[in-house]
């Protein structure tokens, strides 16, 4: 009988690429894989199923897709506890997600050989499973106790999250995370062995390079949400100071108020194009059409500084040049993928001058794209990360 692995998270699977890649990797290598996620609405559930290998059992940890009494209770309970955190500093796991005890019972009933947790509420679920004697691993996709700005932390049981991080790091069968710098941070803070780094990379692809169009300086930005606080405001100001003309394509779910602001404030030398959802299997073939991918991150909160987002690996995977802000996480990849990434400070003048320098030399831009394609498909491809996952699991099972 194949060893049974249960992967659990508190989000829809289409919002958690690491869960999808991990589950598909384990399923295609002979493990009996069940994934639990949040079932939110039918259109999203269909996307979830579309992303998972057909051999995987996909079940709702909590089902909010039906407008019924149970769903309403789950929502109200979570809202109540979030407000209790805000006003009374209550440290409750019920503020981290929906239907905690129902979710835990579903996980226990699986009696899996190995459980793998993802995201905040899963830290609490992982702790309870460990105490019950189950083998539990954990993926620190983010630095959960340091992943929100101060105004958003009001609803967050921060002390509880720190306690859960401490417990899981010290008691899980193994832990992984998204960057070497975050691994070192977690190890130092909680006095544990550093988690294994599994980069947010993608399967290698064989793409034909787009012929450069000398009259278009094309930029692309891909994110789950096109909204404020991601550096786009500074980009608009930086381009307004440039002598060059640019075409910027923004891919992601639109914050309509913010997108209206972008259109209103865009300078004459910038053409804006908005693009909607792209199927994950088609992202690389879409991005290869552009010259430069933008990966702007703040250094606050701390998680933004230490993690490496999917977009940077999407750009490497598609073989385009990259302009990225100089966070610790992106600097880590910038050093390892030398020559494919230009690091910039999150300042108007620095962004503007770096853009002009990249596009001033087409031969150098060609070289950046070639190096990006090499690093994205030879060094940081997910085939390399799969081996790390399989080795960790194989040693246990």
Buried (B, 14 or more C-beta within 10 A) or exposed (E): EEBBBBBBBBBBBBBBBBBBBBBBBBBEBEBBBBBBBBBBEEEBBEBBEEBBBEBBBBBBBBBBBEEEEEBEEBEEBBEBBBBBBBEEEBBBBBBBBBBBEBBBEBBBEBEBBBBBBBBBBBBBBBBBBBEEEBBBBBBBBBBBBBBBEEEEBBBBBBEBBBBBBBBBBEBBBBBBBBBBBBBBBBBEBBEBEBBBBBBBBBBBBEBEEBEBEEEEBBBBBBBBEBBEEBBBBBBBBBBBBBEBBBBBBBBBEBBEEBBEBBEEEBBEBBEBEBBEEBEBEEBBEBBBEBBBBBBBBBBEBBBBBBBBBBBBBBBBBBBBBBBBBBBBBBBBBBEBBEBBBBBBEBEBEBBBBBBBEBBEEEEBBBBBBBBBBBBBBEBBBBBBBBEBBBEBBEEEE
